[in-house]
Amino acid sequence: MKTLFTLIFAHALGDTVLQTQPMAAGKRGEGVAHWSLWLISHMIIHSGLVLIVTDSLIFALVECGAHGIIDWLKVERKITCLQDQALHGLCKLIYSLTI
């Protein structure tokens, strides 16, 4: 349970404190030519946080890919913000149950 809470805490940090306004806008393609660089930076931050909490490179790599796909789906309006956060939470739950 402690690992799950720590992963959720780290996710909140990654989506608030560590996600600057230019990054958030850039991920949506607002005013930048290379929006993918902002998304990739955001993915790396989240995968690094998962690595720090779980000490698992496998989970970090999975997080990098999953986070990118989930956020891209949100940016493309294929899923809602609530669905986005639920999917991120599901990933954290899976990591915590498999440690």
C-alpha positions, 0 to 999 in steps of 0.5 A: 500500500505504501508503494501505491501511495508513493507512486500516486504522490510521485504522479501528482508531482509529475503532473503539477510541480514538475510540469511547467506551463510551457510544457503543458501548453507545448504538449497540446501543440500550442505555439510550438513546432515540436510538441512531441519534444514536450510530451517526450520530456513529460514521459521521461519525468514520469518514468524517472519518478517510477524508477525512483519509487520502484527501482525497476527499469522495466516499470520505468520503461513501461511507464514511459510508453504508457504515459506517452500513449495515455497523454497523447490520447487525451491531447487528441480528445480520444479520452477525457481528463478523468479517463486519463487520470484513471489509466495513469492510476491503473498503471500505478496499481499494477506496478505496486501489485507486481513488486 
